[in-house]
Amino acid sequence: ELSMQCILIALNRFLQEKHGSKMAFLDGNPPERLCKPIADHIESLGGQVILNSRIQKIELNADKSVKHFVLTNGNIITGDAYVFATPVDILKLLLPEDWKEISYFKK
C-alpha cells in the first residue's frame, strides 16, 4: 500500500499556483494539460463529465453498490461507473452508512 498524501499535497499546490506547472510537473496549465485530456477520454468513450455540481446523497442498491447520486439541485445522476471528485472530508460526510463498515473507507 502506498500513501498518496504527499502526491496529493504537491498536486494541490501545483493546481493552485499560477505557474506551478513550470516546476517540471506539466508542460502547460493543469486544467488544459491534466484535467481536459482525462475529461476528453471519458467523453470519447460515451461518458459524461459534470462539473460544478454538489452531491447531496449517494443512494445505494440492495447489494450496496451505487444506485445513483442525488445532486443538491434535485437532479439524479445514474451511470455504470462514478468518479467522486471531492476532498476526503466531504466524502466522509456523504458516505452511506452501509459503506462505513468497509475496510477501505475506515482508513
Secondary structure by P-SEA (a helix, b strand, c coil): cccaaaaaaaaaaaaacccccccccccccccccccaaaaaaaaaacbbbbccccccbbbbcccccccbbbcccccccccccccccccaaaaaaaccccccccccccc
